[in-house]
Structure formats: structure tokens, C-alpha cells
Amino acid sequence: MKFLLEFLRDRIYPILWGIMAVAVCVLVFWLYSIRSEAIVYSVLLCVTVGLAVLTLDFVRELRHHRARLRSIRTASYERTDLVDEYGVAATDYADLVQALWKRIEDIEDRRFTERREAKDYYTTWVHQIKTPLSVMQMLAKSEDTELSRAIVPELFRTEQYVDMALGYIRLGEDASDLAVRECDLDELIRASVRRYAPQFIAKKLSFSYEPNKVKVVTDDKWFTFLLEQILSNAIKYTYEGGVTVTLTDDAKVIVRDTGIGIAPEDVPRIFEKGFTGFNGRLAANSETNGGRATGLGLYLCRKVAHKLNVGLSVESEIGKGSAFTIDMRKEEILTD
């Protein structure tokens, strides 16, 4: 009914013109004393023809209206033309749509170029900053003083943030960034643990690893990034006790800690970008924790899990710690 009323409103002037034309004809016939039967017959014939034409026009417009609705429901970024239209206004609108598509394509090309240039710049910067960081770490480790012992963990944390920035940049790339091959999970886990060994020592945390000879097909670089982010969080929020890493026969990597745990209301949101929750507030108030939580680490973990098509889940209890599970053979992954 709404479409019918809109259709009649759009055709109001042709309809009024037809009514006036019939009225003029009736008046002329009456002035010339033409028989009333002829006048009535002419009026009925004009009304019948007019209604038929109007009906055909309504059916055509309804068909086009439904086609436009389908185009709206299936709208995409690909260039599309208007449905079959006619008239000067329709042609103008079609030209306007094409001009807008051209403008959109120009803007997208410019934005793509800007993003590519920014990505190249930050990627270069990240790689370049690693060199002075490595030199500073070597210099700090060459002296066994209170100052050097305090500087080394801070430099390591800085390097973590640099790796996080590089990972954030690369996550926007397509599947061509993946180098999938058969990997020995035990070797990858041991390499990550060795890198974080000084952090366990600095915080006087115990560490236990239950190895297993398991091989999977994955990208070693991205898996290492995922595992190290989880290890970093485990160390960051554990003040006494330690961390245990388990590799199961079915290719599950479980990282358990005896840290502060995650509040039940925070668990569903910990993988959201920028979310810190209870842990983040505690990090901000802790002098031994090493800084305020950014809310990016676990968000990047979720993105990497999607990229690798692996499962990522967490179980936690306040005051008793958390257990993060990376399921390398599970395809039920987190949703955006």
C-alpha cells in the first residue's frame, strides 16, 4: 500500500492532466450538443485506457522497485549499475552513481597507497630499532651491576612491544604472509621458553615443561608470536609460584600459571581490543608488574589464532591462576 501511494504521488501530474483532458472533452461535446451516450462512452473508454496504461506502468515500476531492493540487500564494494530505468532523471541518477563510484575508487586507491606507505615505514622502523636494542642489551649484560640488572628486563620488555607492533602491522596482510610447513612443536616451545628464561629468573618464578614429540602443519613465526604473548602475560600477572607448559598428544599447548587470575565477568571480553579489566587495573597500581596493561596482547592472540585457524580458549579463577589452551588441531576458533 505504501508503494502504491508513493507511485500515485509520483504520477499525480499526468493523472491530473488526464482528468482535465477528459473534462475538457466532455465540456466540448456538451457545448456541441453531442448525444450523452457518446459522451459517456468516450469517458469510459478514456478511463479504461488510462487505467490500463497506469496499471502497466505500476507493474513495471514495482518490478524495478523489487530489483532495487535486491541490489540494496546484496550491495558490495564492486561497481554496479542501476536497474533498467528510463527518463532524464534516471539517466542523471545513473551518471551520478557512476561518478560516485569513480570517486570511491579514487579514494580507495589513495587510502591503499597511504596504508602501504605507512606499513612499509613502520616495518622498516621496527627492524631498525631492534639493532640498538640488541646492542644495549649486550652492553647491559656485559656488566653485573645493580643498574644493568634493572636495565636488562626493561630492554627485553621494550623488545616485546616492538615485536607486538610488528605483529600488529603484519596481521593486516592476507594469507600470503603465512609460511606453512610441518613444525616440531617441542622445538618451538623450547625456543620461546629459552627467550623468556631471564624473566622467570628475575621474578623468581618456577617453570615446568611437559614435552611431547608432536608435529603439526602451521606457520612457526606466527605460532611463536602467539605462544610468547601468552607466556608474557603469564609472567606479568604471576608474582609467586610459577608457570607450567604442557604439550599433549592431540597437539594442545596449555600454559598454566599461579597468578592473580581473571575475574569471571572479564573472561568473555579479554580478547577484545583495548580491554584490560581487573588485571589491567592491578597492573596500573603495581610497582613490580612493570607497567600498565595495554589490552592489545590477547587481542593480537585472537587475531593470530584466526590467521592460523587454531583454537584458543582460557580457564581462570581469581587468586588461583589461569590456563590458556592453544588447540592446534581444532577448527572451532573465536569469532570477531
N, C-alpha and C positions, 0 to 999 in steps of 0.2 A: 504494500500500500504506500509506503514511504517513497519507494522508487517511482510509482505511478504518479504521485502528487508532484514530485520533482520533475518528472517527464512533462506533465501538463504545464507546469510553471515555465519550463524552458520553451515550450511551444505556444505560449499564451498569445503572442502577437500574430502568428499565422492563423490560429484559431479565431481570434477576434476579426482578423481580415476576412476569413471565410464567412463568418456570421454577418458581417457588414455587407459583403458582396451578395449574399443571398437576400438580405433585407432590401438592398437596392434593386435587385431583380424583381422581387415581389412588388415593390413600390411602382416600378416602371410598368410591369404587367397590369397592375390595378389601374394606373392612370390611362392606359390604352384600352381599358375595359376588356381585357382578355378573360376568358372564362375561368372561373375559380378552380374547376377541376384541373386545368392546365397548370395553374399556379401551384396548387398542392402537389401535383405530380412532379413539377420541376424542383420544388423544395425538397421533397422526399428523395429524389434522385441525387441532388447535390449533397444532402446529408449522408446518404448511403455511401456515395463515392468518397466523401470526406472522411467518414468513419473508417472505411476500408484502408484508405491511404494512411490515416493516423495509426490504425492497428498494425499495419505492416511496418511503419516507422518505429512503433513501440517494440515490436518483436526484435527488429534489427538492433535497436538501442539496448534492449535487455540482454541480447547475446553478447554485445560488445562490453556491457557492464560486467557480466559474469567473467568474461575474458580478462578484463582489467583487474577484477578481484583475484583471479588466479595468479596474475602477474605479481600482484602485491604480496600474496602469500608465499610465492616462490622467488621473491626478489633476491638478487645476489649482486656481487660486485662486477659481474660480467655485463658488458654493454648489451642492452636490449632495445628494441623498437616498440613504439606504441602499437596497440592493436589496430586493425583496419579502421581508419577513420576517414572522413571526408569533410570538406569545407575549409574556408580560410582560417578559422580559429584553430581547427585541428591541425592544419599544416603548420601554423605558427607554434602551437604547443609542441609538435614533433620536433621542429627546429630548435625550440628552447631546450627540450630534453637532450638532444644531441649536443648542444652547446654546453650544457651542464655536465654531460658525460666527458666531454673533452676537457673541461676544467678539472673534474675529479681525477682524470688520468694524469693531467699535468701536475696536480698537487701530489698524487701518489708517487709519481716518478721523482719529484723533488724530495719528498719525505724519505723515499727509499735511499736516495743518494746521500741525504744528510745522515740517516741512520747508519749506512755503510761507512761513511767517513768517520762518524763518532766511534763506531765499533772498532775500526782499524786504529784510531788514535788511542783509545783506552787499552786495547790489546797490546799495542806497542809499549804504552806506558807501564802496564803491568809487568811485561817481560823485562823492561829496562830497570824498574825499581827493584827487581829481585837481585840484581847484581850487587848494588850497595848494601842491601840487607844481608846477603851472604857474607860479604866482606866484614860487616860489622859483627856478625855472629862469630866469625873466625877470630877476630880481634878480641872480642869479649871472652871467648873460651880459652884464649891463649894465656889469660891471667886468672889466677884463682884468688880473687878478692871479693869483698862483700858487694862492691859496686858491680863487678862483672856478673856475679851470681844473680843480681837483681835485674841486670840488663838483658841477659840471655832469654828468660821467659817472655819478656816484653817484645823482643825482636821476633821470637817464634810466633807470638800472638799477632804481631803485625803481618808476618808472612801468611798466617792463616787468613787474615782479612784480605790480603792481596789475592790469594787463591780463590777466596769466596767471590771477589769482584770479577775475576777472570771466568769463573764458573757461571756467574750471573749473566755475563756478556754472551758466553757461548751457548747458553740454554736457549737463546732465541733462534739459533740456527736450525736448519732442517736435519733430516736423518743422515745427510752426507757427512756430518761431523762424527758419526759413530764409526768406530773401527772394531767391528765384531769379530771375535775369534774364540777359540777354545782356551779357557783360562783355568789355572790351578788356584782355587780359592784360598787354599792354605798358604801359598806363596804371597798372594796379595794381602791377606790378613797380617802375616808376619811382617811384611814391609811397612804397613801402616803402623803397627804396634811399635816397631823399632823407632819410627819417626817420633812417636809420642812418648817414648820411654823417659826422656828428661822431665816431661810434665808429671808423670807418675812419681818420679823421684822427688821433684820439687815440692809436691803436695803430700809426700809421704803416704801414697796410696798403694795398696796391694794390687797385683794384677794376676789373673789366671786365664789361661787359654786352653781350651779342649780341642786340639786339632783333629782333622779328619781329611783324608785324601779324597776330595770331591772336585770334579771338573765340570764347568758349565760353559756355555757359549754366551759371551757378553762382551762389553767394552771395558777393559781393565782400568782405563783412565777414569771413566765416569763412576765405576763401582768403587774405586779407591776414594774418589771425592765424596761419595755417599757415605761410605764407612767412616771416613775421617771426620766428617761433620758430626756423626753420631758419637764417635769416640770423644770428640772435643766437648760436646755437650755433657757427656757422662763425667768427664774430668772436671768440667766447670762447676757442676752442681753437686759434686761429691766432696765432702770435707773430712770424712773419716770412713774407714772400711776400704773398699776398692771396687774394681771393675772386672767382670768376667765375660769373656767372649767364647761362644760355643758355635762350632760348625757341625751341623747334624748330617746324617746320611742323606736326607732328602734336600740338601742344599739350602738349609736355613741358617743364616748368620744371626745369632742372638747376642745382643750386647746388654748385659745386666750391670746395674750399679747399685750402690747402697747410699745414694744421695738423698736429697730432700724430697724427691718425688714430685708428681704433678697433681694439682687439685682436680677432683673428678669433673668439675664444671669446665675446666680448661682443656681436658683431654680432646674433646671433639674439635677444638679450634687451634691446637698447637701447630698445625701445618699451614695456617693462614699467614699471608704476608703481613709482617709487622706486628703480629700478636706475640706478647710476652707473658701476660698473665702473672700468676703467683711467682714463678721462677724469675721473671724479669724484674718484678718489684724487689725481690730478695737480692738479686744481683746488683741493683742500684744502691742498696743500703749496706752491702757487704764490702768490707775493706780487703778481704782476702780473695774475693772472687775474680778480681781482675777487670772490672768494668761493667758497664750497663749492657743488658741483653739487647740485641738489635731486632730480633724477631724475623731474621732472614735465613738463619741456618737451616731450620726444619722446613721452611718454605721451599728452599732450594732442594732439600732432600726429597720432598714430594715431587718436584718438577723432574729431578733426575730419575726417580722411580718410574715416572710416566715414560721418560725417554728410553729407559732400559726395559720397560714393560715387565717390571717385577713388583712383588707385593711389599708393602711397608705398613707395619702396624706397631702399636705400643700398648703396653700394660703398665700401670703405675699406681702407687699408693703413697699418700703423704707420709713422710718420715721413714719410709722403708725402701724407697728407690724406684727405678723404672727399668723396663725391659723392652728394647726396640728389636723388632724382628724384620730382617730383610729376607724375603722368600724368593729365591732366585728362579724358582720353577712354578710360581703361582702367577696367573694372569689376571687375577682379580685385584686391580690396583685402585688407588684413591681417585676420586672424581674431583674435577675442578669445581 
